[in-house]
Amino acid sequence: MITWTVRRASLHDQPALEDLCRAAVGEDDYVLPILRQLILRYVTYVALDADRAVGMMIYHEVLDGSAWLSAARTHPDFRRKGIAMGLVQALEGLARMKGLHAVRLWTSASNAAGVASFTKAGFREVARFTRMCAKASNLARKVPLRPLRFDEDLWARLESSEILRKANRFVSIDYEFLPITRATAHALVNRGVLLGWRGNGLLVSEAFAEGETAIDLELLFGPLDDFLRAAPGIAKGRGGTHVETFLPHDPSILSAARAAGFEPMSWGQEAILCEKPLDVARVVPRTRKTYAEMAAAKRTGYAARSLLAPSGHGHGSMGPHEDRWNP
């Protein structure tokens, strides 16, 4: 009988996790060059069989109040033994404890076992994307990008966006997906990552990878052809060697991207975005009394009222500290 445990990983686990990634995916695993940053920046959980790392998964909280699960790896000798689902359940518990409303992850359509496993665990498909890439170019069309500000005109453009409709209103930022709502659009504007030019809007972020100079551009509204022509030049102007984008897995969109010089990348050729809503228990606020109220409860009449009467400085008559909350 195989028994294994789950705990949070640290930098001391990096060599073991690197061996796990090589065994699960190979030397070309995109996680390998950025594993150190992932451990430091996010929450990484590792599944251990005795002292051997047999599985891993990364957890990150997204600005819409959800959790993003990524970099799921299981050692080939331990597949179909519930390792991935054990990690998912552990991280779901963490998300519930934080009061988050959903967890999301993505898997490949070619991974039939993974799709079936996540479906059984309560995840549902919400969108499909293809990750495309093109070289940055000085020959591409130059566009005068400017920061967008949140107003009703911007929201109207986002609401009526055809590209967002085909993506079920989900968009990628730093390889995480979140829905475009009023709240998330406002937050992205405040971050300064929503840029536009002549009726076009896009989301700009740098691809998170050590030694890489990829610029991640996501079209939010505007003509697709304008975006595809301008993207290589935008990437070049921002110091990138290539541009990446997640496009809705739609034949006409992918055909237009290929015609503009974009190619599908090795991973994410047909990525299924999955979501699981979380039923977070309602938190009942604890009723606490101040020290003044507790003291007043022991007295009657004017003696009690005097304890609660505010002074000229906004404090009760017992002094400046008596109106603090009793822990």
Secondary structure as GFF3:
##gff-version 3
##sequence-region A 1 327
A	DSSP	beta_strand	5	8	.	.	.	ID=ss1
A	DSSP	three_ten_helix	11	13	.	.	.	ID=ss2
A	DSSP	alpha_helix	14	24	.	.	.	ID=ss3
A	DSSP	three_ten_helix	32	34	.	.	.	ID=ss4
A	DSSP	alpha_helix	35	41	.	.	.	ID=ss5
A	DSSP	beta_strand	43	49	.	.	.	ID=ss6
A	DSSP	beta_strand	52	62	.	.	.	ID=ss7
A	DSSP	beta_strand	66	74	.	.	.	ID=ss8
A	DSSP	three_ten_helix	76	78	.	.	.	ID=ss9
A	DSSP	alpha_helix	83	97	.	.	.	ID=ss10
A	DSSP	beta_strand	102	108	.	.	.	ID=ss11
A	DSSP	alpha_helix	112	120	.	.	.	ID=ss12
A	DSSP	beta_strand	124	135	.	.	.	ID=ss13
A	DSSP	beta_strand	146	147	.	.	.	ID=ss14
A	DSSP	alpha_helix	152	159	.	.	.	ID=ss15
A	DSSP	alpha_helix	162	166	.	.	.	ID=ss16
A	DSSP	beta_strand	170	173	.	.	.	ID=ss17
A	DSSP	beta_strand	176	179	.	.	.	ID=ss18
A	DSSP	alpha_helix	182	191	.	.	.	ID=ss19
A	DSSP	beta_strand	194	197	.	.	.	ID=ss20
A	DSSP	beta_strand	200	206	.	.	.	ID=ss21
A	DSSP	beta_strand	214	221	.	.	.	ID=ss22
A	DSSP	alpha_helix	224	237	.	.	.	ID=ss23
A	DSSP	beta_strand	242	248	.	.	.	ID=ss24
A	DSSP	alpha_helix	251	259	.	.	.	ID=ss25
A	DSSP	beta_strand	263	264	.	.	.	ID=ss26
A	DSSP	beta_strand	271	277	.	.	.	ID=ss27
A	DSSP	alpha_helix	291	296	.	.	.	ID=ss28
A	DSSP	alpha_helix	301	308	.	.	.	ID=ss29
###
